[in-house]
Amino acid sequence: MPPRPFCLVLFIVLVLSPSASLRAAEPTPAAPLPDGLYAEFATPRGNTTVELLYTQAPLMCVNFTGLAEGTLAQKNGKPFYTGLTFYRVVPSFVIQSGNPGLKDTDALPSPVTPHFPDEFVPGLRHDAAGILSMANAGPDTNSCEFFLTLAPTNRLNYLHSVFGRTIRGLDTLALIRQDDPVSIKILRIGPAAKAFRADPATFAALSAAQKKYAAASSPAPTALAAKDPSPLAHFTDPDKLLPLVPPRAENFNYKLANFERTTGLRIAARVFAKSPTAAEDHAPGAFMKALAAKLGVTQRGAVAAYFADDNDWRVWLIGDSTTTFFGRVATPAELGDGAAFHDVKEAFMKAAQAEGDAAYELQKKAAPADNPPPAGQRIKLQTDAILDSLIRKLDPK
């Protein structure tokens, strides 16, 4: 038998010697990016490339590109986005940056860079990890802060303006830690991206062209900001069932008003402690039909209502929104009580309510024993699921 040490040495030499097979196993360079506008985020954890959706969300992309390249709001002769860190990191939710040297800008007496309007685009959603979107402190308060999602977060739709999607380095985002530095390089590939202007004149023109929140609809969508919210607002919680901090009802009102100013389609919703009386509910649909008329949903759109005493959701659809929701024109027989359209609505509400309940159970499981979710959080999460599902159904394709 040959001496074993000799065989072992020979084996090690063969394995560790440079070879063509080992060289072939080395990572191959990434394929060239197609024509487009991109942002490359460089961090200690790795690089991430985001496609900027400049043809769909030009205002957001002008602002972001201008702050990164130095054509908007230079700071000390350098691009504004110099010396950035990810100063907000919420696992499984978002990582946030955009304000050099400071944390969140919401509490500042004036914005670091000028506020400008929202830019909501049907079809651009927070539906995946790696979505690039603008942070804000309410409608039309975009400035310099942005975030990247770490998971699908559709409850942010029509609250924050989406303008990019991660196409490379998605896994890096979950590795980011609080206060990690980040630098941003804009990549312009192809004639159209190179011609895309991110200067003050373009920014001003696009900002002026956006429909503003204050003129979004009638009744005034800002009514909920008052101490005594208008009964005609898009969303109210008259019995204070939802958590008050953060102001959940106010944010739901913003979302529905933003949806209307973007699409022209009115969705209104209410959260009630008690179900309708027998007189109010004297016939199938009587209460919801009357509520829709009261809230100005008369030609098209939808109304959703929750009744806490029965843990019951109802949805009422008007005009051609019925066809959009159903997926085709319904026959008179299909619209009858207990018929096909009713069954579709019931299945929709059951699925959305189950989604909200599942999210609540996850939050309860993750919460510390001495700090469980507040009592109204389950209703809040059900409301998220109902409204987001309804918006997805009715959002123009």
N, C-alpha and C positions, 0 to 999 in steps of 0.2 A: 504494500500500500504506500503511495507517495506521501511524503510528510505533509500533514494538513496545513501547517503554517504557510508553506509555499503556495498551496492552492488558494488560501485565503488572501494572501498578498496579491496574487495574480488576479483574483476576482475584483479586489478593490481597485487595482490599477486600471482594469478594463472599464469598470463602472465610472470611475472619476476622470478618466481621460477625456479631453475635448473630442467631440465627434459631431458628425453632420446631423445625427438624430437629435442630439441635445440642442444644437443651434436651431434646428427646425421647430423645437418646442417653445422657443422664445416668442413672446407676444408680438403679433404683427401690428404695424402702425394702423391707426384708425383710418377708415376710408375718408376721402375728402368730403367736406360738408357741401351739400347742394347750395345753389344760390339762395341767399336769404340774409337776414339780419340776426345776429346772435350775440349773446352775452356770455363770456367765459368767467366763471367765479373760481378764483384760485384761493385755496385754504390750506392750512397745515395737514388736513385730513385727505386732501386730494382735490382734483378739479371737477367742476360741473359745467356743462354747456347747456344753455337755455336758448331755444328759438324764440325770438321776439316777434310777436304777431302784428307786425307794423301795418299790414294792409287791413286788418280787422279792428285793431285798437290803436289807431295812429296817435291819438293824444297821449295815451299812457307811454307809448314807445318813444315819442319825441321827448317827453319829460325825462324818462329813464336814460335814454341815450345821451341827451344833452348834459345831464348831471354827471354821467360817466366819462364823456369825452371832453367836457370843459366848455361847451358852447352855451350852457345855461348856468347861471349862478356860481361862477367861479369863486373859490375860497382861497385867499392868499396867493392868487395867481396859479392855482392848481385846480384840476377838476374837483367839483364838489364831492364826488364819491371817492375821496382820498382818505386813507386812514380809517376805513370802516371796520367794525366788528359785528359779529352776530350777538347782539346784547339781549335778545330774548329767544330762549330755546325752550319749547314746550314739547316733550316727547310725544310722538304719535299725533302731533297737531301741526305746529309751524316752527320755523326759525325766521327771525326778523332782524332787519338791519336798515341802513339808509341814512342815519344821522351821525356824522362823524363827531366823535368826542363826547356825545351825549347819549342818554337812554331814550325812552319814549318821549315824543314831542307833545303828546296830547295835553299835558298840564301846563305847557308854556303859554304866556300871555299872547304871543303872536307866533305864527308859523315860522320855521327856520327858512323855508322857501315858500313862496306864495301859495295859498290854497287855490285849487282849481277843481273843475267839476268832475263828477264821476263819468265813466264811459262804459256802460253796460252793453254787452253784445249777446243777443240770443245765441245759444250754442256754446259760448265760452263759459265753462263752469269749473268749479273746484272739485273735479270728479276723479282726481288721481293724485298720487304723490308727485311732487315736482312742479306743481302749478305756481307760476310767478304772478303775484297780485299786489295791489296797493293797500297798505294799511291806512286807516283814517280814524277820525273821531266822530263820525257821523256823515250824513250826506254832504257831498261837495267840499270835503275837507282834505282832499289828497294834497300831499306836499312832497316829501322826499322819502318817506319810509315805505319799505316793501317787505314782503314775506314770501317764503317758499313753503308749500304744504308738505307734510310728511306722510299724509294719508288722504284718501278721499274725504272731503269736508264740504259737502254740498250745502250745509246750513249757511255758508258764507256767500252763496250765490245771491246776487242783487243787493249785497251789502258792500262788497269789495270788487274792484274792477280787475278782471283777469287780463293779462297781456303777454303771457309767455308759458311755454311748456318745456320741461327738461328733456333733452334728447340724448345726453351722455352724462355719465357720472352720477346717476340717480342714487346709487348705493351710498355715495359720499355724504349725502344730506343727513342721513340718520346718524352719522358719526360726529357731526358738528357738536361742539360743546360751548357752553356759555363763555362769551367774550373771545372766541376764536377770531383772529383777524381774517379779513377777506378783501381781495382786490378784484376789480371788475374791468375786463377788457372787452370792448365792442368789436365784433368781427363783421365786416361788410363784404359780402361775397356776391359778385354779380352786379350788373349795371343798375338795376332797380334799387338794391340796398345801398349802393354807393351814392346814388342820387337822393336818397331819403334825407331830407333836411331836418335837423334838430336844433333850430335857432330860435331866438325870441319871437321873430315875426310869425313863424309857423306855429309855435306854441300859442301865441295870442289868438291867432285866427281859429285854430282848432278849439281852444277854450271857449271862445265867443259863440261858436256854432253849436255847442252842446246845450241840450235842454236842461234848464236848471231845476233843482228840487223844489224850490219855492213856488214854481209855476207848473208843477208836475200834473196836478189834477184838481178837480173840484169834487167834493169839499177839500179844503186845504189840508195837505198831508202833514203839515207841521203842527196841526192842532194837538197832537199827543204830547208835544214838548211842554205844553202848558200844564199848570198844576192840576187843573180840572179838564181832562181831555174831552174833546168834542165827541158826542155820541155818533157823529158821522165819519170819524176817522177810519182809515183802512182796518185798523186792529185796535181793539180795546179789551181790557181785563177789568170790568167794573167791580168785580168782587175780590180783586187782589189775590188771585189764586196762584199766579206765577211769582217766582223769586223777584224781589225788588232791586237787588244788587247782584250783578249788573241789571239795568232796567230792561228786562226781557220784553215786556209789552211794547216799549218804545222801539226796540230794534225790530220786532215783527212788523210794526207799523211802517218803519223805514223800508223794510224789504218789499212789502206789498205796494207802497207808493212808488218805489223805484221800478218795480215790475210794470206798473201802469205807465209811468213816464217813458219807459223804453218801448213797450209793446202796444200801448193804447188799450190794454185789456185790464179791466178792474177785477181784482180779487179782494174780498173783504172777509174778515174773520172775527169771531167773538168767543170768549171763554166765560161761561156762566156757572155759577154755583148750583143753580136749580134748573130742572127741566121745565118746559112750557106747561102752563096750566091746561086742563082739559078743554077749556074754552078756546085757548090759543091754538090748540092742537086738534081742533074738532074734525079735521079731515086730513088724509095723507098729504103732506107737503104744505099744509096751510101756514104753519108757523114760519117755515123757511122761505116760502114765497113772499110773505109779508115782510120778513126781515130783509130780503134782497131788495124789495121796493124801497124800504126805508133807507137802505145804505147806498142807493143809487146804482144798483146792479140790475138794470132793466132790459138792456138790449143784448148784451153778451157778457161773458165773465162767469164768476162763481162766488158763492158764499159758503164758508165753513163755520160750523158752530160746535162747541164742546159743552156738555152738561155734566158737571162733576158728580152730582148725586147718583147718576146712572153710569158714570164712566163711558159716556156715549158721544160719538161724533156723528154729525150729519153734514152732508154736502149738497148744495143746490146749484145747478148749472143752468145758464140762460142762453137762448139763441143758438148761434152756430158753434158756441163752445160745447154744447151738448154733442154735436157731431164730432168735434175734435177729441173730446174725452172718450166717446164710444168707439171711435175709429172708423165710423161710417155713418151715413144718414139712418136714423132709427125710424122704424115704422110706428104709426100711432099705437098699435098693439104692444110693441116693445117698450113704449114709454109708460105703459100702465103700471099701477101699483102691483109690486111683486113680479113684474115681468123682467125681460132680459136686461134692460137698462138699469133697473133697480139692483139686479144681481151683480152687474159689473161694478156699480158704486159700492155695494156692500163688500165685495171682495177687495176693492181698492182700499176702503177704510180699514178693513180688518188687517190687511198687509201693512199699511202705514202705521197703524196703532201697535202692531206687534213689533215693528222696527223700533219705535220709540220705547216700548217696554224693554226690549232687549238691550238698548243703549243704557237705559236706567239701571238694569241689573249689573251691567259691566261697571258703571260708575260706582254703584254701591260696593261691589266687590273690591274695586281699586282704592276706595276711600279709607282713610284711617278710621279706626273704631270710634275715636272721640270726635270725629268730624264727618259724619255721614252727609250725603246730599240733602239739601233742604226739601221740605215737604212738597213744594210745588215743582220740583225738578222733573218728576215723571211727566207731569202735564206739559212742561216746557219741551221735553224731548218728543213727546207725542205730537205737539204742535209743529215742531221742526219737521217731523216726518210727513205729517199731513200736508203742510204748506209746500214743502220742497217737492213732494210727489205731485201735487196739484200743478205747481209751476212747470215741472217737467212735462206733464201731460199737455198743458196749454201753451207752452213756449213755442213761438213761431219756428217752424223748421227751416 
